[in-house]
Amino acid sequence: MGVPPNFPNNKDLQKKAITKLSAKENMERLSFFESDISVYEKLQQIRYEIRNDIMYTFKDTTAMRKFPVLCKTVFRLNCNGDFYDLNINWNPNTLASLDLLTIKNIDSIAVLNRDMAVVLYGTNGNCGVIILHSNDKQLKRNLRKVSHDE
């Protein structure tokens, strides 16, 4: 069984800055997205993490591992029931999709902390899941257009 296509190889890891976090620090980082700060600031942070393909490593105290877990936050967009992965490694249209997101078309941002995220997303959810919700019909049309323009 080979390495999953979304998992970086050693050469990629040497180029990429990886932030070390404790499980507590990861929870605090996720709580940023649940805080009362503006949607604009949250969207800016989401864009930064996605565009820079930010990865985290932390020691998983719930598993019998002696090495740190390498993970990144999963970002998904729920636009009127259609889900879009916002990950530059999984979805080639991610950057174009990010450019369509504004504070006017994002209704809410939901956070799934590690435990719930792992239940729903498996090991991809180790660093949590951020779901952006939108009911904007124009955004949905534009996202469909972008995904068909590959």
BELWORA-V562089 format. One record per helix or strand of 2 or more residues. SS is the DSSP state (2 for helix, 1 for strand). FROM is the first residue (numbers start at 0). TO is the last residue. Records with the same first field share a line. If there is no record, write none. Layout:
SS = FROM-TO, FROM-TO
//
This chain:
2 = 9-14, 22-31, 38-50, 93-99, 113-124, 136-147
1 = 17-19, 54-57, 68-70, 73-78, 81-84, 107-111, 128-133
//
